């Protein structure tokens, strides 16, 4: 499982901005789905996306706390 829900974001960008990832990266590495299928995935597997967002924000918060502790230790 990745830190960010990359499939979700690729589909959002594909639907919203009509970006082709095959053109951008030279290969097709995801399966295109339409907006209704994406909404169904979000409704059917909300925990999957919540776990990914929780992991991302926990990691981000941890990095900020470590940076804050480093600055306090070295400069104050």
C-alpha positions in Angstrom: 0.0 0.0 0.0 1.4 3.4 -0.9 1.4 6.4 1.3 -0.9 8.4 -1.1 -3.9 6.9 -2.7 -2.3 7.3 -6.1 -5.0 5.4 -8.0 -7.6 7.7 -6.6 -5.6 10.9 -7.5 -4.8 9.6 -11.0 -8.5 9.0 -11.7 -9.4 12.4 -10.2 -6.9 14.1 -12.5 -7.9 12.0 -15.4 -11.6 12.9 -15.0 -11.1 16.6 -14.0 -8.3 17.6 -16.4 -8.5 14.8 -19.0 -4.8 14.0 -18.6 -3.5 10.8 -20.2 -0.9 9.1 -18.1 0.2 7.0 -21.1 1.3 10.3 -22.8 3.0 11.6 -19.6 4.9 8.5 -18.7 5.1 6.5 -21.9 3.2 3.5 -20.6 -0.2 2.6 -19.3 0.1 1.6 -15.7 -3.4 2.0 -14.4 -6.9 1.0 -15.6 -9.1 3.9 -16.5 -12.5 4.0 -14.8 -15.3 6.5 -15.2 -16.6 8.8 -12.5 -19.4 6.6 -11.4 -17.0 3.7 -10.8 -14.7 5.9 -8.8 -17.5 7.1 -6.6 -18.6 3.5 -6.1 -15.1 2.5 -5.1 -15.0 5.4 -2.6 -18.3 4.3 -1.1 -17.5 0.6 -1.2 -14.0 0.8 0.3 -13.9 4.0 2.5 -11.5 2.4 5.0 -8.9 1.8 2.3 -8.7 5.6 1.6 -9.0 6.5 5.2 -6.0 4.3 6.1 -3.9 5.8 3.3 -4.8 9.4 4.4 -4.2 8.6 8.0 -0.7 7.1 7.2 0.2 10.2 5.1 -0.9 12.7 7.7 0.7 10.8 10.5 4.0 10.7 8.6 3.8 14.4 7.8 3.0 15.3 11.4 5.9 13.1 12.6 8.3 14.9 10.2 7.2 18.3 11.4 7.6 17.2 15.1 11.1 15.9 14.4 12.0 19.1 12.5 10.6 21.2 15.4 12.6 19.1 18.0 15.8 19.5 15.9 15.4 23.3 15.6 14.8 23.6 19.4 17.8 21.4 20.2 20.3 23.1 17.9 19.2 26.8 18.1 17.7 27.3 21.5 
